[in-house]
Amino acid sequence: MIPFFVQIKCQLGKSYEVANALADAEIASEIYSTAGDFDLLVKFYVDPTTDIGHFVNEKVQVLPGIQDTKTIITFKAF
């Protein structure tokens, strides 16, 4: 499985709704509330044959309450 992270900026007052929607969809491994430019940091795992761009576009960005995303692709865990 390939891990990657997505930082999510939510519409004002929608952070908990977005976090709950991600949890209900059962597509995220871990969901964290964060301070700063983004409201949530979410860890995903996908099959190596899955296109990460399509996954984020079709499974994450379509959730109500999301204003912006930033995808972070990782190379190696230490």
VENBELGI-V992211 format. One record per residue. N is the residue number from 0. RES is the residue in three letters. PSI is psi in degrees with one decimal (999 if undefined). Layout:
# VENBELGI-V992211
n | res | psi
N | RES | PSI
N | RES | PSI
This chain:
# VENBELGI-V992211
n | res | psi
0 | MET | 146.5
1 | ILE | 121.2
2 | PRO | 147.4
3 | PHE | 163.7
4 | PHE | 150.2
5 | VAL | 124.3
6 | GLN | 134.7
7 | ILE | 126.9
8 | LYS | 124.5
9 | CYS | 158.0
10 | GLN | 152.2
11 | LEU | 130.0
12 | GLY | 9.3
13 | LYS | 4.3
14 | SER | -46.1
15 | TYR | -35.4
16 | GLU | -41.8
17 | VAL | -44.3
18 | ALA | -42.9
19 | ASN | -38.4
20 | ALA | -40.0
21 | LEU | -43.2
22 | ALA | -42.7
23 | ASP | -33.6
24 | ALA | -16.3
25 | GLU | 41.6
26 | ILE | -12.6
27 | ALA | 144.7
28 | SER | -44.0
29 | GLU | 143.8
30 | ILE | 123.2
31 | TYR | 140.9
32 | SER | 137.1
33 | THR | 161.4
34 | ALA | 155.8
35 | GLY | -148.3
36 | ASP | -24.6
37 | PHE | 153.6
38 | ASP | -30.4
39 | LEU | 147.5
40 | LEU | 121.5
41 | VAL | 132.9
42 | LYS | 130.6
43 | PHE | 154.9
44 | TYR | 134.0
45 | VAL | 157.7
46 | ASP | 145.9
47 | PRO | -22.0
48 | THR | -6.0
49 | THR | 133.9
50 | ASP | 115.0
51 | ILE | -39.8
52 | GLY | -46.0
53 | HIS | -40.1
54 | PHE | -49.8
55 | VAL | -43.7
56 | ASN | -42.2
57 | GLU | -24.0
58 | LYS | -29.3
59 | VAL | -57.0
60 | GLN | -16.4
61 | VAL | -10.2
62 | LEU | 134.8
63 | PRO | 140.6
64 | GLY | -6.6
65 | ILE | 128.7
66 | GLN | -38.3
67 | ASP | 155.2
68 | THR | 156.0
69 | LYS | 117.4
70 | THR | 133.7
71 | ILE | 114.7
72 | ILE | 132.0
73 | THR | 160.7
74 | PHE | -45.0
75 | LYS | 139.6
76 | ALA | 138.5
77 | PHE | 999
